[in-house]
Amino acid sequence: MTEALYLTLDQGGHASRAILYDAQGRELAQAFAPIATRRLPQGRVEHDPEEIIDSLRTALHDLLAEIKPATAAAIAAAGLATQRSSVVCWNRATGVVLSPVISWQDRRNAALVEQLHPHAARIHQLTGLVLSPHYGASKLRWCLENLTAVQEAASNGELAFGPLSSFILFRLLEEQPFLVDPANASRTQLWNPRTGHWESQLLNWFGIADEHLPQPVASRHDFGTLSLGSSRVPLTVCTGDQAAVPYAFGPARPETACLNLGTGAFMLRPLTQAVSAPPLLSSILWSDKAGQVTFALEGTVNGAGSALQWYAEQAGLEVPRMLNSLGKDADEQLRPPLFLNGISGLGSPFWIADFPSRFEGKGDAREKFVAVLESILFLLRLNLDAMRLHEPALRELIVTGGLSASDFVCQSLADLCDLPVVRYQEREATARGLAFLLAGAPEGWVRPAAERFEPRLNTGVRERYFAWLKVMKSAVGN
């Protein structure tokens, strides 16, 4: 009998990937297609919806071209993971797009969010999220108020809008479903994780009708059928990109925090029950058809890779070359200034959408690059401290994503947080976690080789952290 294989679709901010795994977590083939990002004035960040669909189809086509027909025939199920807070509008009758994909990084409707500030505590209580323009609700309202095509579709009863995942399911699957999973529904800031439904109070505050929103379902669901050449494969799991990460190397464990270091940095700690823990976010990692749910605490640093790229472009540097120049002990030779990091908005634990970034102190270009890098680590330390207030005790931090390739980043994190940092050889964790969920959490899931960075006494980075913390608290008014 042929072993079942699992196809993952990972749609990220820079590319779409199709990766094929066996039931033990071994990668068999992969293909990817890049996508462009448009960065516009007033904090606007967009993607082309048709380019995203084309990129997924290209990745699928190239993957099928790489494998044998017998291998393709053994694909038992497919899954999709996407950027969680990105939204798009389309015509449900025709499938025609009515808006760009408005990225999770986009803050175009911060004015509406500011108007709702008196309801911030209630919004956090209902959703587990801090009131923020990064989430989908204010962006959807902006589309209703500013895009004529969206207004016309709404008046004709043909408007569909919501998370990017729902649009991709609608366009890729034969049945054209209009559905959304918990991880993506929650990032609209319109969905109540306790009830599993769109929340009427939130809909009223944001001025959105639930008739235009997709039907919420579990993370594991019969979403529809994906055509792969002559084969038809059921798509049975849909989730958010970060929500899949804690499953990349086996079952999610409450004593392990997972950190994905990409454009933004997202730290998640799995929990067996829901916890409200401001200023952290609380979310659902996973839900199945039987109603079993896994929760998480989450911290967000919006300016991670994007902050490094921002400074590198200003200084005429290349991010990969600068990271490669920093060894584990580079901080002992450098005396970088401090950097207050508000790139793409200041995330947890401060949550200030329009925080102005600045350097405190002087330094050359290399030292300032290190200052930006350390600002990411300092913000992560604050989030980890907040997670440590909950039982059980944290035992390790798993790091994935592009920035985790840096030994400087991993060792500095271990030193700063006084916690072992584990880096697996396979750092793109979203697809692998999605495959684990697709395969039904098999006991034989193989973990790749890992490096372990043990904490050591590093007085330089700790002294800079406490100096940075003092300046940061003063800057945010604490």
C-alpha positions as CSV (number, residue, x, y, z in Angstrom):
1,M,0.0,0.0,0.0
2,T,1.4,3.4,-1.0
3,E,2.2,5.7,1.9
4,A,-0.1,8.8,2.2
5,L,1.6,12.1,1.3
6,Y,0.5,15.7,2.4
7,L,0.6,18.8,0.3
8,T,1.0,22.2,2.1
9,L,0.3,25.6,0.6
10,D,2.1,28.4,2.5
11,Q,1.1,31.9,1.3
12,G,3.5,34.5,2.9
13,G,4.3,38.1,2.5
14,H,7.1,37.5,0.0
15,A,6.2,34.2,-1.8
16,S,3.8,31.3,-2.1
17,R,5.2,27.9,-1.5
18,A,3.9,24.4,-2.3
19,I,5.7,21.7,-0.2
20,L,5.1,18.0,-0.2
21,Y,5.7,15.9,3.0
22,D,5.5,12.2,3.9
23,A,3.7,11.1,7.1
24,Q,7.0,11.3,9.1
25,G,7.6,15.0,8.2
26,R,10.2,14.5,5.6
27,E,10.1,17.0,2.8
28,L,9.8,15.3,-0.7
29,A,9.5,18.3,-3.0
30,Q,8.9,22.0,-3.0
31,A,8.3,24.9,-5.3
32,F,7.7,28.6,-4.8
33,A,6.7,31.7,-6.6
34,P,7.5,35.2,-5.4
35,I,5.0,38.0,-4.9
36,A,5.4,41.8,-4.8
37,T,4.6,44.1,-1.9
38,R,3.5,47.7,-2.6
39,R,4.4,50.1,0.2
40,L,2.5,53.4,-0.2
41,P,2.2,56.6,1.9
42,Q,0.2,56.8,5.1
43,G,1.2,53.4,6.3
44,R,-0.4,51.5,3.4
45,V,0.9,48.0,2.5
46,E,-0.7,46.0,-0.3
47,H,-0.5,42.9,-2.5
48,D,-2.2,42.1,-5.8
49,P,-4.9,39.4,-5.2
50,E,-4.6,38.0,-8.7
51,E,-0.8,37.8,-8.4
52,I,-1.2,35.8,-5.2
53,I,-3.6,33.3,-6.9
54,D,-1.3,33.0,-9.8
55,S,1.7,32.5,-7.6
56,L,-0.1,29.6,-5.8
57,R,-1.0,28.0,-9.1
58,T,2.5,28.4,-10.4
59,A,3.9,26.8,-7.2
60,L,1.5,23.9,-7.6
61,H,2.3,23.5,-11.3
62,D,6.1,23.5,-10.7
63,L,5.7,21.0,-7.8
64,L,3.7,18.6,-9.9
65,A,6.3,18.9,-12.7
66,E,9.0,17.9,-10.2
67,I,7.4,14.7,-8.9
68,K,6.3,11.4,-10.6
69,P,2.6,10.7,-11.4
70,A,2.6,7.9,-8.8
71,T,3.8,10.4,-6.1
72,A,1.1,12.9,-7.1
73,A,-1.5,10.1,-6.9
74,A,-0.4,9.4,-3.3
75,I,-1.3,12.9,-2.0
76,A,-4.0,12.2,0.6
77,A,-4.8,15.8,1.6
78,A,-3.9,19.4,1.2
79,G,-3.8,22.3,3.6
80,L,-3.4,26.1,3.5
81,A,-1.7,28.6,5.8
82,T,-1.8,32.3,5.1
83,Q,-1.0,35.7,6.6
84,R,-3.6,36.1,9.3
85,S,-4.5,39.8,9.4
86,S,-4.5,40.5,5.6
87,V,-7.9,41.0,4.1
88,V,-9.4,41.3,0.6
89,C,-12.8,42.0,-1.0
90,W,-14.3,40.2,-4.0
91,N,-17.6,39.6,-5.8
92,R,-19.1,36.4,-4.6
93,A,-21.1,35.9,-7.8
94,T,-18.2,36.4,-10.2
95,G,-15.1,35.9,-8.2
96,V,-13.8,39.3,-9.5
97,V,-11.5,41.1,-7.0
98,L,-12.8,44.4,-5.7
99,S,-9.8,45.6,-3.6
100,P,-6.1,44.9,-3.2
101,V,-5.0,42.5,-0.5
102,I,-4.5,44.9,2.4
103,S,-1.5,43.5,4.3
104,W,-1.4,42.8,8.1
105,Q,1.3,45.6,8.2
106,D,-1.2,48.2,6.8
107,R,-2.5,50.9,9.2
108,R,-4.6,53.0,6.9
109,N,-7.6,53.3,9.1
110,A,-5.9,54.1,12.4
111,A,-8.4,57.0,12.7
112,L,-11.4,54.7,13.1
113,V,-9.4,52.6,15.7
114,E,-8.7,55.8,17.7
115,Q,-12.4,56.6,17.7
116,L,-13.1,53.2,19.2
117,H,-10.6,53.6,22.0
118,P,-13.3,53.9,24.7
119,H,-14.3,50.3,23.8
120,A,-10.7,49.0,23.9
121,A,-11.0,47.0,27.1
122,R,-14.3,45.4,25.9
123,I,-12.8,44.6,22.5
124,H,-9.9,42.8,24.2
125,Q,-12.3,40.9,26.4
126,L,-14.3,39.7,23.5
127,T,-11.5,38.9,21.0
128,G,-8.3,38.4,23.0
129,L,-6.8,41.1,20.8
130,V,-5.6,44.6,21.6
131,L,-7.5,47.3,19.6
132,S,-5.2,47.9,16.6
133,P,-5.4,49.0,12.9
134,H,-3.2,46.0,12.0
135,Y,-6.2,43.7,12.3
136,G,-8.8,43.3,9.6
137,A,-11.9,45.1,10.9
138,S,-10.8,48.7,10.3
139,K,-9.4,47.7,6.9
140,L,-12.7,46.2,5.8
141,R,-14.5,49.3,7.0
142,W,-12.1,51.4,4.9
143,C,-13.0,49.4,1.8
144,L,-16.7,49.9,2.4
145,E,-16.2,53.7,2.8
146,N,-13.7,54.3,0.0
147,L,-14.1,51.7,-2.8
148,T,-17.0,52.2,-5.2
149,A,-16.9,48.6,-6.4
150,V,-17.2,47.3,-2.9
151,Q,-20.1,49.6,-2.2
152,E,-21.9,48.4,-5.3
153,A,-21.3,44.7,-4.6
154,A,-22.7,45.3,-1.0
155,S,-25.8,47.0,-2.3
156,N,-26.3,44.1,-4.8
157,G,-25.9,41.4,-2.2
158,E,-22.8,40.1,-4.0
159,L,-20.0,41.3,-1.6
160,A,-17.6,38.8,-0.1
161,F,-14.8,40.0,2.1
162,G,-12.6,38.8,4.9
163,P,-9.3,37.1,5.5
164,L,-7.0,36.4,2.6
165,S,-7.4,32.7,3.4
166,S,-11.1,32.8,2.6
167,F,-10.4,34.4,-0.8
168,I,-7.8,31.8,-1.7
169,L,-10.1,28.9,-0.7
170,F,-12.9,30.5,-2.9
171,R,-10.6,30.9,-5.9
172,L,-8.6,27.6,-5.7
173,L,-11.2,25.0,-4.7
174,E,-13.8,23.6,-7.1
175,E,-16.7,24.2,-4.7
176,Q,-15.9,27.9,-4.2
177,P,-16.5,27.7,-0.4
178,F,-17.0,30.9,1.6
179,L,-15.4,29.7,4.9
180,V,-12.9,30.8,7.5
181,D,-10.9,29.0,10.2
182,P,-10.4,30.3,13.8
183,A,-6.8,31.5,13.4
184,N,-7.8,33.7,10.5
185,A,-11.3,34.7,11.7
186,S,-9.8,35.9,15.0
187,R,-7.5,38.4,13.3
188,T,-10.4,40.3,11.8
189,Q,-11.1,41.5,15.4
190,L,-14.8,40.7,14.7
191,W,-14.9,37.1,15.9
192,N,-15.4,35.8,19.4
193,P,-13.3,32.7,20.2
194,R,-15.5,31.7,23.1
195,T,-18.6,31.4,20.9
196,G,-17.0,30.7,17.6
197,H,-19.2,33.3,15.9
198,W,-19.0,36.8,14.6
199,E,-19.7,39.1,17.5
200,S,-22.7,41.5,17.0
201,Q,-21.3,44.2,19.3
202,L,-18.0,44.3,17.3
203,L,-19.9,44.3,14.0
204,N,-21.9,47.3,15.1
205,W,-18.9,49.3,16.3
206,F,-17.0,48.7,13.1
207,G,-20.0,49.1,10.9
208,I,-19.8,45.8,9.2
209,A,-22.6,43.3,8.3
210,D,-21.9,39.6,8.9
211,E,-23.7,38.7,5.7
212,H,-20.5,39.7,3.8
213,L,-18.2,37.7,6.0
214,P,-17.4,34.0,5.6
215,Q,-18.9,31.2,7.7
216,P,-16.6,30.2,10.6
217,V,-15.6,26.6,10.8
218,A,-13.0,24.5,12.6
219,S,-9.3,24.4,11.6
220,R,-9.9,20.8,10.4
221,H,-12.9,20.9,8.0
222,D,-13.9,19.6,4.6
223,F,-13.1,22.9,2.9
224,G,-13.4,21.6,-0.7
225,T,-11.5,20.0,-3.5
226,L,-8.2,21.1,-5.1
227,S,-7.5,20.0,-8.7
228,L,-3.9,18.8,-9.2
229,G,-3.6,17.8,-12.9
230,S,-5.7,14.6,-13.2
231,S,-6.0,14.2,-9.4
232,R,-8.5,15.8,-7.1
233,V,-7.3,16.2,-3.5
234,P,-9.4,17.3,-0.5
235,L,-8.2,20.4,1.4
236,T,-8.8,19.5,5.0
237,V,-6.9,22.0,7.1
238,C,-6.7,25.8,6.9
239,T,-5.0,28.0,9.5
240,G,-2.8,31.1,10.0
241,D,0.9,31.0,9.2
242,Q,2.0,31.7,12.8
243,A,-0.6,29.3,14.2
244,A,1.0,26.4,12.4
245,V,4.5,27.1,13.7
246,P,4.2,25.4,17.2
247,Y,3.4,22.1,15.5
248,A,6.4,22.1,13.1
249,F,8.5,19.7,15.3
250,G,5.7,17.7,16.9
251,P,2.8,18.4,19.4
252,A,2.5,21.9,20.8
253,R,3.9,22.0,24.4
254,P,3.0,24.6,27.0
255,E,6.5,24.6,28.4
256,T,8.0,25.7,25.1
257,A,7.6,29.1,23.5
258,C,7.9,29.3,19.7
259,L,9.3,32.3,18.0
260,N,9.1,32.9,14.2
261,L,11.5,35.6,13.1
262,G,10.4,37.0,9.7
263,T,9.2,40.3,8.5
264,G,7.6,40.6,11.9
265,A,8.5,38.5,15.0
266,F,5.7,36.4,16.5
267,M,6.1,34.6,19.8
268,L,3.5,32.0,20.8
269,R,3.1,29.9,23.9
270,P,0.6,27.0,23.6
271,L,-1.9,26.6,26.4
272,T,-4.6,24.0,27.2
273,Q,-7.1,26.7,28.2
274,A,-8.0,30.2,27.3
275,V,-6.2,32.9,29.3
276,S,-6.7,36.7,29.2
277,A,-3.3,38.2,29.8
278,P,-3.0,41.9,28.6
279,P,-0.8,43.2,27.1
280,L,-0.3,39.8,25.3
281,L,-2.8,38.5,22.8
282,S,-4.8,35.3,23.4
283,S,-5.8,33.2,20.4
284,I,-6.8,29.8,19.2
285,L,-4.0,27.7,17.7
286,W,-6.1,24.8,16.6
287,S,-9.6,23.3,16.6
288,D,-10.9,20.0,15.2
289,K,-14.3,18.7,14.2
290,A,-14.8,17.1,17.7
291,G,-14.5,20.5,19.3
292,Q,-11.0,20.0,20.8
293,V,-9.3,23.4,21.0
294,T,-5.7,24.5,21.7
295,F,-5.1,28.1,22.8
296,A,-2.0,30.3,22.8
297,L,-0.6,33.5,24.3
298,E,1.1,35.6,21.7
299,G,3.4,38.6,21.5
300,T,4.1,40.6,18.4
301,V,7.1,42.6,17.3
302,N,5.9,44.3,14.1
303,G,9.4,45.6,13.0
304,A,11.7,42.6,12.8
305,G,13.1,41.8,9.3
306,S,11.2,44.9,8.1
307,A,13.1,47.1,10.6
308,L,16.4,45.7,9.5
309,Q,15.5,46.2,5.8
310,W,14.4,49.8,6.6
311,Y,17.7,50.7,8.1
312,A,19.8,48.8,5.5
313,E,18.1,50.8,2.7
314,Q,18.8,54.1,4.5
315,A,22.5,53.2,5.1
316,G,23.2,51.5,1.8
317,L,23.8,48.1,3.5
318,E,22.7,44.5,2.7
319,V,20.9,42.7,5.5
320,P,22.3,39.2,4.8
321,R,25.9,40.4,4.6
322,M,25.5,42.4,7.9
323,L,24.0,39.4,9.7
324,N,26.8,37.1,8.5
325,S,29.4,39.6,9.8
326,L,28.1,39.2,13.4
327,G,29.4,36.2,15.3
328,K,28.2,34.9,18.6
329,D,30.5,37.3,20.4
330,A,30.2,40.4,18.1
331,D,28.4,42.4,20.8
332,E,31.6,42.4,22.9
333,Q,33.5,44.3,20.3
334,L,30.7,46.7,19.5
335,R,29.2,49.6,21.5
336,P,25.9,50.2,19.6
337,P,23.5,53.0,20.5
338,L,19.9,52.2,21.5
339,F,17.1,52.1,19.0
340,L,13.4,52.7,19.7
341,N,11.7,50.5,17.2
342,G,8.4,51.6,15.9
343,I,8.8,50.2,12.4
344,S,5.3,49.1,11.1
345,G,3.9,50.2,14.4
346,L,4.9,49.3,18.0
347,G,3.4,46.0,18.9
348,S,3.3,44.2,22.3
349,P,3.5,45.1,25.1
350,F,3.1,48.8,24.3
351,W,0.7,48.7,21.3
352,I,1.2,52.2,19.7
353,A,0.3,52.3,16.0
354,D,2.3,55.4,15.1
355,F,5.3,55.3,17.4
356,P,8.2,57.3,16.0
357,S,11.4,55.3,15.7
358,R,14.7,56.9,16.7
359,F,18.3,56.2,17.8
360,E,19.5,57.2,21.3
361,G,23.3,57.8,21.1
362,K,25.8,57.8,18.3
363,G,27.4,55.0,16.3
364,D,28.6,54.1,12.8
365,A,26.5,52.3,10.3
366,R,27.4,48.8,11.6
367,E,26.7,49.8,15.2
368,K,23.4,51.2,14.3
369,F,22.5,48.0,12.4
370,V,23.2,46.1,15.6
371,A,21.1,48.6,17.6
372,V,18.1,47.9,15.3
373,L,18.7,44.2,15.7
374,E,19.0,44.4,19.5
375,S,15.8,46.4,19.6
376,I,14.0,43.4,18.2
377,L,15.5,41.1,20.9
378,F,14.7,43.6,23.7
379,L,11.0,43.7,22.7
380,L,11.0,39.9,22.6
381,R,12.5,39.8,26.1
382,L,9.6,41.9,27.3
383,N,7.0,39.6,25.7
384,L,8.7,36.5,27.1
385,D,8.7,38.0,30.6
386,A,5.0,38.4,30.3
387,M,4.5,34.8,29.2
388,R,6.6,33.6,32.1
389,L,3.9,34.7,34.5
390,H,1.8,31.7,33.6
391,E,2.3,28.0,34.5
392,P,4.0,25.7,33.7
393,A,7.5,27.1,33.8
394,L,9.1,27.7,30.4
395,R,11.9,25.4,29.6
396,E,13.1,26.4,26.1
397,L,12.5,28.8,23.2
398,I,12.3,27.4,19.7
399,V,13.3,29.8,16.9
400,T,12.4,29.6,13.3
401,G,12.2,31.9,10.3
402,G,14.9,33.8,8.3
403,L,16.5,35.7,11.1
404,S,17.0,32.6,13.2
405,A,19.9,31.7,10.8
406,S,22.0,34.2,12.7
407,D,24.1,32.8,15.5
408,F,24.3,36.3,17.0
409,V,20.5,36.5,17.2
410,C,20.1,33.0,18.8
411,Q,22.9,33.4,21.3
412,S,21.9,36.9,22.2
413,L,18.3,35.7,22.8
414,A,19.5,32.9,25.1
415,D,21.8,35.3,27.0
416,L,19.2,38.0,27.3
417,C,16.2,35.8,28.3
418,D,18.2,33.3,30.4
419,L,16.6,30.4,28.5
420,P,17.9,27.8,26.1
421,V,17.3,28.6,22.4
422,V,16.8,25.7,20.0
423,R,17.2,26.2,16.3
424,Y,16.3,23.3,14.0
425,Q,17.9,22.9,10.6
426,E,14.6,23.4,8.9
427,R,13.7,27.0,9.7
428,E,10.6,27.6,7.5
429,A,8.3,26.1,10.1
430,T,4.8,27.1,8.9
431,A,4.6,24.4,6.1
432,R,6.0,21.7,8.3
433,G,3.6,22.5,11.1
434,L,0.7,22.5,8.6
435,A,1.9,19.0,7.4
436,F,1.9,17.7,11.0
437,L,-1.7,18.8,11.4
438,L,-2.7,17.4,8.0
439,A,-1.2,14.1,8.8
440,G,-3.3,13.9,12.1
441,A,-0.4,14.5,14.5
442,P,1.4,11.2,13.9
443,E,3.6,9.8,16.7
444,G,6.4,9.0,14.2
445,W,7.0,12.6,13.3
446,V,10.7,13.0,12.7
447,R,12.5,16.1,14.1
448,P,15.4,17.5,12.1
449,A,18.8,18.0,13.6
450,A,18.9,21.0,16.0
451,E,21.5,23.4,17.5
452,R,21.1,24.5,21.1
453,F,22.3,27.8,22.4
454,E,22.7,27.8,26.2
455,P,22.4,31.1,28.1
456,R,25.7,32.6,29.3
457,L,26.7,35.7,31.2
458,N,26.6,38.6,28.7
459,T,26.8,41.8,30.7
460,G,26.9,44.0,27.6
461,V,23.6,43.0,26.1
462,R,21.9,43.0,29.5
463,E,23.1,46.4,30.4
464,R,22.0,47.8,27.1
465,Y,18.6,46.1,27.6
466,F,18.0,47.8,30.9
467,A,19.2,51.2,29.5
468,W,16.9,50.7,26.5
469,L,14.0,49.7,28.7
470,K,14.3,52.9,30.8
471,V,14.4,55.1,27.6
472,M,11.5,53.1,26.0
473,K,9.3,53.5,29.1
474,S,9.9,57.2,29.2
475,A,9.1,57.5,25.4
476,V,5.8,55.7,25.7
477,G,4.8,57.5,28.9
478,N,5.2,54.7,31.4
